Amino acid sequence: MNKAELIEAVTDRSGRSKAQTEDIVNAVLKTISETLERGGNVRLLGLGTFSVVERSAREGRNPANGEILKIPAKKAVRFKAGKALAESVAKTS
């Protein structure tokens, strides 16, 4: 599902106009992004937690020529599924 499909699905479930739904979805995504940019976490009960983690520097290898490279430390976004979501997905296997 992409963003447009998400907006359409939420529009169908909420009874709101597509424009209202698009504004709400954009506001939610912007709020999540801004919170993560500030180093905060976003916990959504029943879904999971978005957080920022530090990836340490490491050595890697260029697959084209085998050259060893230094990969610098960086921040990355992590999503950990909540228990309810994880159990729901596991049941569909």
Phi, psi and omega in degrees: 000132176258182184299316180297320178292323176298314179300317179297316180295317179293322177301314180298321183279331188267337183078005177273166177288160179298321180296317179296316181297318179299318177299317181294312180299316178299320179294318179297312181296320178295319179296317177298313180300313181296322179296316179293322178299328178277359179090008181275173176250154175236114180254121179244106183305130180088347181246296181158193184234130171265134178213167177253130179238153177268125174263125182284159178295150180203169175264144176225181181228134176288117183293339181286322185229000178079001181296137178279132182239153172264121178262119185289160175296150179202166174265146179220155177270136179237142172237126176246118181297141175287166183302314182298316179294315181300317179293321179297316179293320181297327180291336182278355182287000000 
